């Protein structure tokens, strides 16, 4: 039981952390030259949004 609570807490914390990373990346998209904008958008989509979706699915199940 403790393990489930711990995992829930860790995933909630990770979701918040990933949201902060997305915000930082979006800020970079606004500031950077056109060349790097695609890179930052791709990183957001591939890494952060995918992980948030997996964590939210896990939290809905539990």
Steps between C-alpha positions, in 0.01 A plus 500: 500500500779741584656431164184608313477821698867569441469441125197728482684774682810460281298516180311809613831665583646397163199647315560835670869484417431419136256790477777731618734358235236553232462861612876553477510346153209713380683806629804395297279458194391861536856630544708282268563537132280318252759224457457362853123535539431165335746328732336635814150413377611148410660450840184614678284262297728198517622514856279704725147465370539126452621454858223719642241296311641174636503635856146631476381164368669329794335738747156443345541123536591524867 
